[in-house]
Amino acid sequence: MWEIYDAVISGIPEEYTVDDLILGGYTTYVRSGTGSGIAGTIPGDSRPEMFRRELGMPLRELAEAVKSWNYVESSIGLAAINAYYNCPEVAAANGVELAGSRITEDRKNDPFIMSQNRIKNKKVCVIGHFPHLEQLFAPVCDLSIIEMPPGADDYPEPASDYLVPEADFVFITCASIVYKTLPRYLTLAENAENVVIVGPSTPLAPALFDFGVDDLSSFVIRDGDHAKRIAQGLDMDRIYATGQKVSWKKPAVEK
């Protein structure tokens, strides 16, 4: 189960350190050098595993907290992972296409807008009830939405065992990394045409492509100070005001 987590964590160089950390009520923020990473702060009452959270500690060590069953600690670990992989310089070096200027809302890289033509007449399963799904997807495909807890038209989480294997396209919320459900979803989706991890906390980690992921729909922070203020609750902007949405598809295998 931990193979996918260990592969992502091991890709963080040992020399990177934790230079800033904010555990906010809604957003967790970690900075390492010029890279800023975020994760939604998911509440968790389970027993803390007491991961160190010290400035100057190795970033890779803090990233290990993503494996904690305490969701607050796991959120910190995911933000630490993103502080490395979602750093603009690291992302660009790995092959992620970045715009030359800061973009608040990039429609071209919105995973649901840009997928409308591809999913026509297909079975689509979305894990996580993202905004505007009914308007963007429902008119053109056979749509199933899984949410925890489910809304009026959603399926409960256990339905994933039945719905995901039948889907042609599967969109998985990045929160599944914190909940530890991502490995199971990827196994269930192994026969899908396209599998996408979605959300601003999605790590732009090349190792994820080795586990059945076809597309990483994520976010790169350009203004770390602004993102930090949002995490602190000092600025009411949406986190998307601090950078740009990105879409990174699995590189084609050369024959």
Contacts in CASP RR format, 6 or more apart in sequence:
PFRMAT RR
TARGET T0000
AUTHOR 0000-0000-0000
METHOD contacts of the structure
MODEL  1
MWEIYDAVISGIPEEYTVDDLILGGYTTYVRSGTGSGIAGTIPGDSRPEM
FRRELGMPLRELAEAVKSWNYVESSIGLAAINAYYNCPEVAAANGVELAG
SRITEDRKNDPFIMSQNRIKNKKVCVIGHFPHLEQLFAPVCDLSIIEMPP
GADDYPEPASDYLVPEADFVFITCASIVYKTLPRYLTLAENAENVVIVGP
STPLAPALFDFGVDDLSSFVIRDGDHAKRIAQGLDMDRIYATGQKVSWKK
PAVEK
1 180 0 8 1.000
1 183 0 8 1.000
2 67 0 8 1.000
3 183 0 8 1.000
3 211 0 8 1.000
4 182 0 8 1.000
4 183 0 8 1.000
4 186 0 8 1.000
4 207 0 8 1.000
4 208 0 8 1.000
4 211 0 8 1.000
5 66 0 8 1.000
5 67 0 8 1.000
7 205 0 8 1.000
7 207 0 8 1.000
7 210 0 8 1.000
7 211 0 8 1.000
8 63 0 8 1.000
8 81 0 8 1.000
8 85 0 8 1.000
8 203 0 8 1.000
8 205 0 8 1.000
8 207 0 8 1.000
8 208 0 8 1.000
9 60 0 8 1.000
9 63 0 8 1.000
9 64 0 8 1.000
9 66 0 8 1.000
9 81 0 8 1.000
10 60 0 8 1.000
11 60 0 8 1.000
11 84 0 8 1.000
11 205 0 8 1.000
11 207 0 8 1.000
12 59 0 8 1.000
12 60 0 8 1.000
12 63 0 8 1.000
12 81 0 8 1.000
12 84 0 8 1.000
12 85 0 8 1.000
13 60 0 8 1.000
13 84 0 8 1.000
14 58 0 8 1.000
14 60 0 8 1.000
16 32 0 8 1.000
16 33 0 8 1.000
16 58 0 8 1.000
16 59 0 8 1.000
16 60 0 8 1.000
16 83 0 8 1.000
16 84 0 8 1.000
17 32 0 8 1.000
17 33 0 8 1.000
17 56 0 8 1.000
17 57 0 8 1.000
17 58 0 8 1.000
17 59 0 8 1.000
18 30 0 8 1.000
18 31 0 8 1.000
18 32 0 8 1.000
18 54 0 8 1.000
18 55 0 8 1.000
18 56 0 8 1.000
18 57 0 8 1.000
18 58 0 8 1.000
18 59 0 8 1.000
18 62 0 8 1.000
18 80 0 8 1.000
18 83 0 8 1.000
19 31 0 8 1.000
19 32 0 8 1.000
19 33 0 8 1.000
19 55 0 8 1.000
19 56 0 8 1.000
20 29 0 8 1.000
20 30 0 8 1.000
20 31 0 8 1.000
20 55 0 8 1.000
20 228 0 8 1.000
21 28 0 8 1.000
21 29 0 8 1.000
21 30 0 8 1.000
21 31 0 8 1.000
21 53 0 8 1.000
21 55 0 8 1.000
21 62 0 8 1.000
21 76 0 8 1.000
21 79 0 8 1.000
22 28 0 8 1.000
22 29 0 8 1.000
22 30 0 8 1.000
22 228 0 8 1.000
22 231 0 8 1.000
22 232 0 8 1.000
23 41 0 8 1.000
23 53 0 8 1.000
23 72 0 8 1.000
23 75 0 8 1.000
23 76 0 8 1.000
24 41 0 8 1.000
24 231 0 8 1.000
24 232 0 8 1.000
24 233 0 8 1.000
25 41 0 8 1.000
25 233 0 8 1.000
26 40 0 8 1.000
26 41 0 8 1.000
26 231 0 8 1.000
27 38 0 8 1.000
27 39 0 8 1.000
27 40 0 8 1.000
27 41 0 8 1.000
27 227 0 8 1.000
27 230 0 8 1.000
27 231 0 8 1.000
27 239 0 8 1.000
28 38 0 8 1.000
28 39 0 8 1.000
28 40 0 8 1.000
28 41 0 8 1.000
28 75 0 8 1.000
28 76 0 8 1.000
28 78 0 8 1.000
28 79 0 8 1.000
28 231 0 8 1.000
29 36 0 8 1.000
29 37 0 8 1.000
29 38 0 8 1.000
29 79 0 8 1.000
29 227 0 8 1.000
29 228 0 8 1.000
29 230 0 8 1.000
29 231 0 8 1.000
30 36 0 8 1.000
30 37 0 8 1.000
30 38 0 8 1.000
30 59 0 8 1.000
30 62 0 8 1.000
30 76 0 8 1.000
30 77 0 8 1.000
30 79 0 8 1.000
30 80 0 8 1.000
30 82 0 8 1.000
30 83 0 8 1.000
31 37 0 8 1.000
31 83 0 8 1.000
31 224 0 8 1.000
31 228 0 8 1.000
32 59 0 8 1.000
32 80 0 8 1.000
32 83 0 8 1.000
32 84 0 8 1.000
32 87 0 8 1.000
33 87 0 8 1.000
34 87 0 8 1.000
34 88 0 8 1.000
34 89 0 8 1.000
35 83 0 8 1.000
35 84 0 8 1.000
35 86 0 8 1.000
35 87 0 8 1.000
35 88 0 8 1.000
35 89 0 8 1.000
35 90 0 8 1.000
35 221 0 8 1.000
35 224 0 8 1.000
36 83 0 8 1.000
36 86 0 8 1.000
36 87 0 8 1.000
36 221 0 8 1.000
36 224 0 8 1.000
36 227 0 8 1.000
36 228 0 8 1.000
37 79 0 8 1.000
37 80 0 8 1.000
37 82 0 8 1.000
37 83 0 8 1.000
37 86 0 8 1.000
37 87 0 8 1.000
37 221 0 8 1.000
37 227 0 8 1.000
38 79 0 8 1.000
38 82 0 8 1.000
38 200 0 8 1.000
38 201 0 8 1.000
38 219 0 8 1.000
38 221 0 8 1.000
38 227 0 8 1.000
38 231 0 8 1.000
38 239 0 8 1.000
39 75 0 8 1.000
39 76 0 8 1.000
39 77 0 8 1.000
39 78 0 8 1.000
39 79 0 8 1.000
39 82 0 8 1.000
39 178 0 8 1.000
39 201 0 8 1.000
40 75 0 8 1.000
40 78 0 8 1.000
40 79 0 8 1.000
40 175 0 8 1.000
40 178 0 8 1.000
40 201 0 8 1.000
41 72 0 8 1.000
41 75 0 8 1.000
42 71 0 8 1.000
42 72 0 8 1.000
42 74 0 8 1.000
42 75 0 8 1.000
42 175 0 8 1.000
42 178 0 8 1.000
42 179 0 8 1.000
43 71 0 8 1.000
43 72 0 8 1.000
44 70 0 8 1.000
44 71 0 8 1.000
44 72 0 8 1.000
46 69 0 8 1.000
46 70 0 8 1.000
46 71 0 8 1.000
47 69 0 8 1.000
47 70 0 8 1.000
48 68 0 8 1.000
48 70 0 8 1.000
48 72 0 8 1.000
48 73 0 8 1.000
49 65 0 8 1.000
49 68 0 8 1.000
49 69 0 8 1.000
49 70 0 8 1.000
49 73 0 8 1.000
51 62 0 8 1.000
51 64 0 8 1.000
51 65 0 8 1.000
51 68 0 8 1.000
51 73 0 8 1.000
51 76 0 8 1.000
51 77 0 8 1.000
52 61 0 8 1.000
52 62 0 8 1.000
53 62 0 8 1.000
53 65 0 8 1.000
53 76 0 8 1.000
59 80 0 8 1.000
59 83 0 8 1.000
59 84 0 8 1.000
62 76 0 8 1.000
62 77 0 8 1.000
62 80 0 8 1.000
63 77 0 8 1.000
63 80 0 8 1.000
63 81 0 8 1.000
63 84 0 8 1.000
64 77 0 8 1.000
65 73 0 8 1.000
65 74 0 8 1.000
65 76 0 8 1.000
65 77 0 8 1.000
65 80 0 8 1.000
66 74 0 8 1.000
66 77 0 8 1.000
66 78 0 8 1.000
66 80 0 8 1.000
66 81 0 8 1.000
66 177 0 8 1.000
66 178 0 8 1.000
67 74 0 8 1.000
68 74 0 8 1.000
68 77 0 8 1.000
69 180 0 8 1.000
71 178 0 8 1.000
71 179 0 8 1.000
74 177 0 8 1.000
74 178 0 8 1.000
74 180 0 8 1.000
75 178 0 8 1.000
78 174 0 8 1.000
78 177 0 8 1.000
78 178 0 8 1.000
78 201 0 8 1.000
78 203 0 8 1.000
79 201 0 8 1.000
81 203 0 8 1.000
81 205 0 8 1.000
82 201 0 8 1.000
82 203 0 8 1.000
82 204 0 8 1.000
84 90 0 8 1.000
85 91 0 8 1.000
85 94 0 8 1.000
85 203 0 8 1.000
85 204 0 8 1.000
85 205 0 8 1.000
86 203 0 8 1.000
86 204 0 8 1.000
86 218 0 8 1.000
86 219 0 8 1.000
86 220 0 8 1.000
86 221 0 8 1.000
87 220 0 8 1.000
88 98 0 8 1.000
88 220 0 8 1.000
88 221 0 8 1.000
88 222 0 8 1.000
90 204 0 8 1.000
91 98 0 8 1.000
91 204 0 8 1.000
91 220 0 8 1.000
91 246 0 8 1.000
91 248 0 8 1.000
92 98 0 8 1.000
94 204 0 8 1.000
94 206 0 8 1.000
95 248 0 8 1.000
95 251 0 8 1.000
96 204 0 8 1.000
96 220 0 8 1.000
96 246 0 8 1.000
96 248 0 8 1.000
97 246 0 8 1.000
97 248 0 8 1.000
98 220 0 8 1.000
98 244 0 8 1.000
98 246 0 8 1.000
99 106 0 8 1.000
99 244 0 8 1.000
102 222 0 8 1.000
102 223 0 8 1.000
102 243 0 8 1.000
102 244 0 8 1.000
103 243 0 8 1.000
103 244 0 8 1.000
103 245 0 8 1.000
104 240 0 8 1.000
104 241 0 8 1.000
104 243 0 8 1.000
104 244 0 8 1.000
105 240 0 8 1.000
105 245 0 8 1.000
106 244 0 8 1.000
106 245 0 8 1.000
106 246 0 8 1.000
107 113 0 8 1.000
107 114 0 8 1.000
108 114 0 8 1.000
108 247 0 8 1.000
109 217 0 8 1.000
109 244 0 8 1.000
109 245 0 8 1.000
109 246 0 8 1.000
109 247 0 8 1.000
110 217 0 8 1.000
110 245 0 8 1.000
111 171 0 8 1.000
111 196 0 8 1.000
111 198 0 8 1.000
111 215 0 8 1.000
111 217 0 8 1.000
111 247 0 8 1.000
112 130 0 8 1.000
112 132 0 8 1.000
112 133 0 8 1.000
112 136 0 8 1.000
112 137 0 8 1.000
112 171 0 8 1.000
113 136 0 8 1.000
114 247 0 8 1.000
115 137 0 8 1.000
115 169 0 8 1.000
115 196 0 8 1.000
116 136 0 8 1.000
116 137 0 8 1.000
116 140 0 8 1.000
118 169 0 8 1.000
118 194 0 8 1.000
119 137 0 8 1.000
119 140 0 8 1.000
119 141 0 8 1.000
119 168 0 8 1.000
119 169 0 8 1.000
120 140 0 8 1.000
120 141 0 8 1.000
121 140 0 8 1.000
121 141 0 8 1.000
121 142 0 8 1.000
122 141 0 8 1.000
122 142 0 8 1.000
122 168 0 8 1.000
122 169 0 8 1.000
122 193 0 8 1.000
123 141 0 8 1.000
123 142 0 8 1.000
123 144 0 8 1.000
123 166 0 8 1.000
123 167 0 8 1.000
123 168 0 8 1.000
123 169 0 8 1.000
124 137 0 8 1.000
124 141 0 8 1.000
124 142 0 8 1.000
124 143 0 8 1.000
124 144 0 8 1.000
124 167 0 8 1.000
124 168 0 8 1.000
124 169 0 8 1.000
124 170 0 8 1.000
124 171 0 8 1.000
125 144 0 8 1.000
125 145 0 8 1.000
125 146 0 8 1.000
125 160 0 8 1.000
125 163 0 8 1.000
125 164 0 8 1.000
125 166 0 8 1.000
125 167 0 8 1.000
125 169 0 8 1.000
125 170 0 8 1.000
125 171 0 8 1.000
126 133 0 8 1.000
126 137 0 8 1.000
126 143 0 8 1.000
126 144 0 8 1.000
126 145 0 8 1.000
126 146 0 8 1.000
126 170 0 8 1.000
126 171 0 8 1.000
127 146 0 8 1.000
127 160 0 8 1.000
127 164 0 8 1.000
127 170 0 8 1.000
127 171 0 8 1.000
127 172 0 8 1.000
127 173 0 8 1.000
127 176 0 8 1.000
127 185 0 8 1.000
128 145 0 8 1.000
128 146 0 8 1.000
128 147 0 8 1.000
128 148 0 8 1.000
128 171 0 8 1.000
128 173 0 8 1.000
128 175 0 8 1.000
129 145 0 8 1.000
129 147 0 8 1.000
129 151 0 8 1.000
129 154 0 8 1.000
130 171 0 8 1.000
130 173 0 8 1.000
130 198 0 8 1.000
133 143 0 8 1.000
133 145 0 8 1.000
134 143 0 8 1.000
134 153 0 8 1.000
137 143 0 8 1.000
141 169 0 8 1.000
144 155 0 8 1.000
144 159 0 8 1.000
144 163 0 8 1.000
144 167 0 8 1.000
145 153 0 8 1.000
145 154 0 8 1.000
145 155 0 8 1.000
146 154 0 8 1.000
146 155 0 8 1.000
146 156 0 8 1.000
146 157 0 8 1.000
146 159 0 8 1.000
146 160 0 8 1.000
146 163 0 8 1.000
147 154 0 8 1.000
147 155 0 8 1.000
147 156 0 8 1.000
147 157 0 8 1.000
148 156 0 8 1.000
148 157 0 8 1.000
149 156 0 8 1.000
150 156 0 8 1.000
150 157 0 8 1.000
155 163 0 8 1.000
157 181 0 8 1.000
160 184 0 8 1.000
160 185 0 8 1.000
160 188 0 8 1.000
161 188 0 8 1.000
164 170 0 8 1.000
164 185 0 8 1.000
164 188 0 8 1.000
164 189 0 8 1.000
164 192 0 8 1.000
165 188 0 8 1.000
165 189 0 8 1.000
165 191 0 8 1.000
167 189 0 8 1.000
167 192 0 8 1.000
168 192 0 8 1.000
168 193 0 8 1.000
168 194 0 8 1.000
169 192 0 8 1.000
169 193 0 8 1.000
169 194 0 8 1.000
169 195 0 8 1.000
169 196 0 8 1.000
170 185 0 8 1.000
170 189 0 8 1.000
170 192 0 8 1.000
170 194 0 8 1.000
170 195 0 8 1.000
170 196 0 8 1.000
171 196 0 8 1.000
171 198 0 8 1.000
172 182 0 8 1.000
172 185 0 8 1.000
172 186 0 8 1.000
172 189 0 8 1.000
172 195 0 8 1.000
172 196 0 8 1.000
172 197 0 8 1.000
172 198 0 8 1.000
173 197 0 8 1.000
173 198 0 8 1.000
173 199 0 8 1.000
174 197 0 8 1.000
174 198 0 8 1.000
174 199 0 8 1.000
174 200 0 8 1.000
174 201 0 8 1.000
174 202 0 8 1.000
174 203 0 8 1.000
174 218 0 8 1.000
175 201 0 8 1.000
176 182 0 8 1.000
176 185 0 8 1.000
176 197 0 8 1.000
177 201 0 8 1.000
177 203 0 8 1.000
182 197 0 8 1.000
183 211 0 8 1.000
186 195 0 8 1.000
186 211 0 8 1.000
186 212 0 8 1.000
186 213 0 8 1.000
189 195 0 8 1.000
189 212 0 8 1.000
190 212 0 8 1.000
194 214 0 8 1.000
194 215 0 8 1.000
195 212 0 8 1.000
195 213 0 8 1.000
195 214 0 8 1.000
195 215 0 8 1.000
196 213 0 8 1.000
196 214 0 8 1.000
196 215 0 8 1.000
196 216 0 8 1.000
196 217 0 8 1.000
197 208 0 8 1.000
197 213 0 8 1.000
197 215 0 8 1.000
197 216 0 8 1.000
197 217 0 8 1.000
197 218 0 8 1.000
198 217 0 8 1.000
199 217 0 8 1.000
199 218 0 8 1.000
199 219 0 8 1.000
200 218 0 8 1.000
200 219 0 8 1.000
200 239 0 8 1.000
200 240 0 8 1.000
200 245 0 8 1.000
201 218 0 8 1.000
201 219 0 8 1.000
202 216 0 8 1.000
202 217 0 8 1.000
202 218 0 8 1.000
202 219 0 8 1.000
203 216 0 8 1.000
203 218 0 8 1.000
204 216 0 8 1.000
204 218 0 8 1.000
204 220 0 8 1.000
204 246 0 8 1.000
204 248 0 8 1.000
205 216 0 8 1.000
208 216 0 8 1.000
209 250 0 8 1.000
209 251 0 8 1.000
213 250 0 8 1.000
214 249 0 8 1.000
214 250 0 8 1.000
215 247 0 8 1.000
215 248 0 8 1.000
215 249 0 8 1.000
215 250 0 8 1.000
216 246 0 8 1.000
216 247 0 8 1.000
216 248 0 8 1.000
217 245 0 8 1.000
217 246 0 8 1.000
217 247 0 8 1.000
218 245 0 8 1.000
218 246 0 8 1.000
218 247 0 8 1.000
218 248 0 8 1.000
219 239 0 8 1.000
219 240 0 8 1.000
219 243 0 8 1.000
219 244 0 8 1.000
219 245 0 8 1.000
219 246 0 8 1.000
220 243 0 8 1.000
220 244 0 8 1.000
220 246 0 8 1.000
221 227 0 8 1.000
221 242 0 8 1.000
221 243 0 8 1.000
222 242 0 8 1.000
222 243 0 8 1.000
222 244 0 8 1.000
223 242 0 8 1.000
223 243 0 8 1.000
224 242 0 8 1.000
226 235 0 8 1.000
226 237 0 8 1.000
226 241 0 8 1.000
226 242 0 8 1.000
227 239 0 8 1.000
227 242 0 8 1.000
229 235 0 8 1.000
230 236 0 8 1.000
230 237 0 8 1.000
230 238 0 8 1.000
230 239 0 8 1.000
230 241 0 8 1.000
230 242 0 8 1.000
END
